Amino acid sequence: MALAQSKLALLRIRSVRQDMLAALVACPIPEGMKRLEGLERYERAALVQQRQALRSLTLERG
């Protein structure tokens, strides 16, 4: 369940990032770059959660 939740979070984050990048291409503003940098923090956290879920799943199947 945790693996599915982390994958879903990554999909959402990446979708938002794509939308933000498209908006930046249309109208580049420095504030948009700051928001993208902030989004990276959430993506890294979601990746950590995914790795932890994969490790726990691997240990369970052992």
BELKA-V974602 format. One line per field, one symbol per residue. burial: 1 if it has 9 or more other C-alpha atoms within 8 Angstrom, else 0. A space follows every 50 residues. Layout:
burial = ???
//
This chain:
burial = 00100110110011001001001100000001100100100110011011 001100000000
//
